[in-house]
Structures are given as structure tokens and as C-alpha cells.
Amino acid sequence: MPQVRIIYCVPCGFLPRALQLANDLLNKYGNKYLKNFSVTLDTGDAGVFDVLVDGKLVFSRKAEGGRFPSVDEIAKAIEGK
């Protein structure tokens, strides 16, 4: 089942965005995958906000011009679409 990892920049104050994304994903998929779905938060710096699904980078804030991901973008990666 999907394992999502969110790496966020602490000095930049990205924790609230990371928490919101994690909460939205858990609300969306928590019941579907039950205990097999997990979202972990890891700290970083230098403006990082990366999202990995099963170890594969599916979103990088730096590569996307500084924007943050939508829940739908990450959902597509989780669902393999």
C-alpha cells in the first residue's frame, strides 16, 4: 500500500503546509487503505518541499518553480494515474 513521505523546509516555515497536505491525504485515503497507508513528515532546509510516493519523487517545489502541490496532484501519483 502507498507510503507517502513529505520533506519540508523548517527554516522556511513550511510545516503548516506539510501538515495540511498530510491531513488531506489521510482523510482521502485513510479509510481506503486502512492501516497500510502512511504519511511521514521529514525535516529539511534550503526551501525543500518534496513529496515521495513509495520512494519515488512525485513532486519537487524547486522543480515546479516554487509552487506547492495540490492534493489532486499527489492523489494521481498515489493512484498511478
N, C-alpha and C positions, 0 to 999 in steps of 0.2 A: 504494500500500500504506500501511497505517497509520503515522502518525508520532505518537508519544506524547511529551508534554512534562510533566514534573513540576516544579513550582515549590515549593520548601520553605524554611521559615524557618531561617536559620543560627543566630541567637541562641537560638532555642528548642531547638536540638539535634535537629532533625527529619531530619538527613542519614541516620541509620541506617534510618529508616522509608522514606525516599525510595529508598535503595539496595535495600532488601528488595523494595519494590514493583517497581522496575525489573528486578531479578533474576528475580522471579517471572514478570513479563510476558515477558521474553526467553526464559525456559525454556519458557513456554507457547506462544509464537508464533514464536520464532526459527527453528525448522525449517519451520514452515508457510509463512512469508513469505520465508524465506532472507534475502538481502541487502536486501530492500526494507522491512523492518521496523526501526524505530529508536525508541529511548527516550533522551531527553535530560533532563538534570537542570539546573535553573537555580536560582540562589540568590535568596532573598527575605528579608523580615523581617515584623514585626508579626503573627506567628502564622500566616502563609500556608502552606497545603498544598493547592495546586490541581493538577488533572490535566486536561490538554487532549488531545484526540484530533483530529488533523488541524485544529488551530487552534480547535476548539470546546471550551469549558469543559464538562466532563462531571462534575467533582466539585470542590467547594469546601468545605474544612474549616469555614470560618466559616459558610457557609450551612447546613451539616449539624450545627450545634450543637457543634462541636469534636471530632467523631469523625474517624477516618481511614478511607479507603476500603478495601474488600476487593478482592482480585484479581478476584473474580467480578463485582463492580460495574463495574470498568474493562473487563473482558472483554466484558460486554454492550454497552458503548459501542463497543468495537473491532469487534465482530461486527454492530453495527447492530440490536441487539435491544432 
